[in-house]
């Protein structure tokens, strides 16, 4: 039972920066007639309402009208894009920086490129991708500007969805991914929609999207194998999780949180040595990440080293005073040490800062176990039933049964 809160966790990465940059966009310098602007505005409004067919009909009329200013501008833009193809090798350097998670360097690279070619689409995309990680609200603003002229651009829609995902605005994220996938099934949108489902506890849907992402892009050029491993891990399908982790890392994957999954899998095997090995690697890759210390604290907790566990949870909370998982972990340690007051205080803090489904699940489980030990039947049962709204497990079912039989 003591492993539940630790074996259920959410992988969150947040990056923040201040960015001052004025960027032009395709067609921004072209004066479209009022009637053509009205069509573009109508298309955006119809898409927002979910009226896809009507929006497509209006846009197709504008795009295919050879006499429209928009159509001529689109042709010119396409020609310019062809002329910029010689610049692609240089742009790859910026994409490599992005893949290495050096978002600020990649953004600076894209900005330098755009000063030379202000309307170059691939560089605009790279800029938006980096802004998703650095400043998602600005990414949404810039995606909106591009989508005004290219409302059916499935790639930009997926990127805008990623920005909403970073902000935790899951309904808006799903709306963008759904539209992107309706326009064209693509691995990026499936993977990102899978993350969205994962964060709200819809794991079957997340698994289905990861499967589709891998089917469309099986050579591991995205992280769907690792995300699918996380879903298998939650479902206790350990061998499948190991297999996907192996596929991901053997394909050149470098995401540090994969070490977190491996550490958890070794905990399930009662392999303390390998569990700590991967935790240490995770901390080495993320020395200022609260999540990495929370993870190692969980290993120490599972193997009853409460002193070291408490030290790591304290470190995690110092790095991120709003880390619900670290508070839940510290709550469980205090419960084991018999300090009920501190255990409840930390469980309440975990609930206060929870946002994702698994964070709520973990926090309610931690507090419910305290009430259970205190023979507070109604409070324990309430917490466990609340936890069941976010995720289910055999352990939770046993706890609910135990609370009912008190």
N, C-alpha and C positions, 0 to 999 in steps of 0.2 A: 504493500500500500504506500509506503513512503516514497516510492519511485514515481508516482503518478505525476506530481507537479513538474518534476524534472524532465520526464520523458515526453511531456507535451509542452512545446514552446514555439514561439514565432520568431522568424528571422527577419529582422528589420535593419535597414541601413539608411541613415539620414545624413545628407550633406548640405551645408549652408555656405553661402558666400554673397558678397555684395558685388553686383556687376553693373557697370555703367557703359553702355554701348548703344549707339544709334544705328539701326540696321534698316536698309531699304529692302523691299520685297518685289517679286516678279509682278510686273504690270503697275507698280506703284506710281511710276512717273507718267503713265498713259492715262489720258482723260477719256474715260468711257462715257458715252451718252447716258443721260439720266434713265432712259428706258432699259438700257442694258444693266446699269447698276441695280435698278429695281428687280430685274430678273434674278440677279445674283443674291440679292437680299431675300427674295421670295424663296429661292432654293434653300438658303440657310435656315429660314423659318420653317419650311416644310420638313427638312431633315430633323430639326429640333423637336418637331411634333411627331416624328416617326412616320411621316407620310413619304416613304421612299420613292414609290412609283411616280407620284406627281412631281416630286423634286427632280427625278431623273429625266422626266419628259421635258420639263422647262429647260433644264441645263443642256440636254442634247440639242434642243432647238437653237439655243444660243451658240453652242460650240460648232454646230454644223452649218450655221448660216454664214456663207462665205462673204456676205456683205457687212457682217457685223464687225465693229472695231475689235471686239473681244476675240473673234475668230482669227483676224489678221494678226493680232498681238500674240496669240497662242502659236501661230505658225512661225513668227519671228523668234519667239522664245525658244521654240524647238530647234531652229537653225542655230541659234547662239549656243544652245546646249551641245549640239554636235561639234561646234568649233572649240568648245571647252574640253573635249575628250582628252586632248593632249595633256591636260593638267591633272588627270586622274591619278597618275603615279605619285604626284606630290601630295594629293589629298589623302592617300592611303596612310601616310605618316600620322595624320591627325586621327584617323580611325583606329590605328594601332594604339595610340595613346588612350583613346576612349576604352578600348578593350582591356587595357591594363589598369583601368580605373583611375587614370591620371586626368580627371575631368577638367581641371583648371587649365592644364597645359594644352589639352585637346581643344578647349574653347578658345584659347588664345590663338592656336593654330588656325582654327576655322575663321576667326575674326580677321587675321592677317590675309587669309585667302580671299575673304569677301571684300576686303578693301580693293583688291585687284579686280575681282569679278563679283560685283554686288548682287547680281541676280542668279548666281550659280546654284542650282537646286541642291546638288549633293552637299555643298558646304552649308547651305541653310539647314538641311536635315541634320547634319553633324552638330551644328550649333544648338538646335532644339534638343537633340538627344543629351547633350551635356547640361543644358539648362534644366532638364528634368531632374538630374541628380544634384545640381547646385542651387537652383532657384525655380521650383516647379511652377509657381504662379506666373513668372515671366515666360516660362516655356509655353504655358497655355495661351498667353497673350500673343506670342509670336506665331504659334501654330494657328491661332484664329486668323491672323493676317494672311497667312498662306492659304488657309482653307476658304477665305473669302473669294479668292480667284480660282482655287482648285478644290471645290467642295467634296469631290468624290475621290480624293487622294487617300487611299487606304493606309498608306505608310504614315502620313502625317496624323491621320485619325488615331492610329495605334500609338503614336508618340504622345499625342494629347491625352489619350487614355492613361499612358504611363505616368504623366504628370499628375492626373487626378488620383492615381493609385498611390503615388508618393505622399500626397496630401491626406490620404485616408478617406477620400470622397468616393466610396466604392460604387454607388449607383451611377454616378457620372462616368466613372471609369468603364463600367460594364457597357454603358450606352455607346461609348466610343468604340470599344472593341467589337461590339455586336455589329455596328455599322461598317467598320473596317472589314470584318469577315463576310458581311453580306456582299460587299463590293468585290472582294477577292479573298478566298481562303489563304491565309499566310501564317507562317510559323510564329512570327513576332506577336501578332494579336492573340493567337491561341495560347502562347506561353504566358503572356501578360494577363489575359483573362483568367487563366488557371491560377495565377498568383492572387488575383482578386477573390476568386472562389475560395482559395485556401485561407485567406485572411478573414473571411466571414464564416468559416467552418463548413462550407459546402464541398467536402473532400471528394465525393464521387464525381461531381462536375469538374473539379480541379484535375482529377486523374484523367478524365476524358479529354480535357483540353491539352494536357501534356502529351497524351498519346497521339493526338492529332498533330501537335507541333513536331514531335519526333518523326511521325510518318512523312510530313512535308519536308523535314530537314534532318535526315537521319545521321548526318556526318558530324553531329555534335558541334555545330557552329553557334549554338545557343546553349542555354543552361537548363533545358527542359529535362534532361536526364537527372540532374541533381534535384530539381524541384519534384520530379516524380519519385525520386528516392525518399524525399521528405514525406510524401503522402504514404508510401509503402511503410516507412518507419512508424508513422502514426497508427497505421493499421496492423502493426506488429508483424508485417510480412518482411522479416529481417533479411532473408536470402535475396529477395528481389531488391531490397534497398542496397545491400552490399553490391549486387551486380550492377545497378545503375551508377553507384558511386565509382566503381571500378571503370565502367565505360566512360564516365565523365572525365576522370583524372587521366586515364590512359590516352584519351583524345586531346590532351593538352589543357584541360580545364584547370583554372587556378583559384577559383572562388574559395576563400578561406572558410566560409561557413560549411563547406563540405566536410571539413575536419570535425566540425561539431556533430554532424550526423554520424560520422564514423566513430567518434568517441562514445556517442549514445549507444550505438550498436554493440560496441565492446563492453559497455556496462551491462547490457542484457546478457552477454556471455559470461559475466562476472570476471572479465579480464581487466583487472584494475591497472595493470602495467600499460597495456595498449590504450586504455581509456585516457589515462593521464598523458601519455605520449602525444595523442592527438589534441588534447586540451592545451598542452604546452605549445604545440605548433600553432594552434589557433590564437593563443595569446601573443606569440611572437609576431604573427601577421597582423594582429590588432591590439597593440599594446595600450592604446587609449580607448578601447572599446569596452563599455560596460558589459556587453553581451559575452565577451570572451571570459571575463572573470566570473560572471554568473555561471557560465558553463562549467568551469573547473570547480567552482564551489559546489555545484550539483554532484560532481563526481565524488568529492570528499564527503558530501552528505550521504550519498548512497552507501558509501563504504565506512560510515560511522566515524569519520574523522571530523567531528563538529568544530573543533578549534580552527582548523584550516578552512573549513567551509565558511564559518562566520567571517573570517578574515577576507576571503574572496568576495563574499556578498557585500561586506562593508565597502570594499574597493569598488565594486560595481556601482553601488549607490552613490559613492562619492563622484564617480565619473558621470553618472546619469541619475540625478536625484528623482527622476520620474520613471524609473525602470520597474514596471509592475512585476516582472519575473524575478528580479533580484529581491524585491520586498517579500514576494511569496516564498522564495527560498529561505530568506532569513527568518520568516515566520515559522517555517517548519523546523529550523534549527532550534529556535527558542522553545518551541513546543517540546522537542526531544529533551531539551535541557530543563524543562519544567517551569520555564518563565512564561506563564500564561498571559500576563499583562502585555509583555513585549511581543509575544506571538500574535495576539489580537491586533495590537497597534500596527504591526507590519502587514498583516492580512488586510486590514482596512485600507492601508496605503496602496497595497497592490490593486485593490478594487478601484480606488480613487483614480489611479493613473491608467487603468486598462482601457484599451481601444479595440484591439483585435479579439476575435472570438476565443482563441486559445489562451489569451491573457486573462479574460474573464473566467474561463473554465478553470485555469490554474489557481486563480485567486479564490474563487468560491470553494474549490477543493481544499485549499489550505485552511480557510476559516472554518469550513464544515467539519474538518477533522478535529479542530480545537474544541468546538461545541460538542462533538461526539465524545471526546475524552472527559468533558465536564458533565456528561449525562444530560445535556440540554437538548432534548429530543426535537422539539419544534424548530429551534434555530438550526440544528444540524441538518434536519430534513429539508428545511427551506433552502439552505446553501447548496446542498447536493442537487436538489431539483432545479435550482437556478443554473448550476453547472451543466446539467443535462440539456439545457437550451442551446448550449454552444458546442458541445461534443459529447460523445458517449464512449464508455469503455466497460469492460467486465468488472474492473475495480470499482468504478462508480456505481454500477448496479449492485455490487456487494455492500457498498457503504449505505446506499439507500435502504437496502433490505435490513441492514443492521440497525439503522436509525429507526425504522418502523417497528422493530422488535424490542426496542428499549422499554 
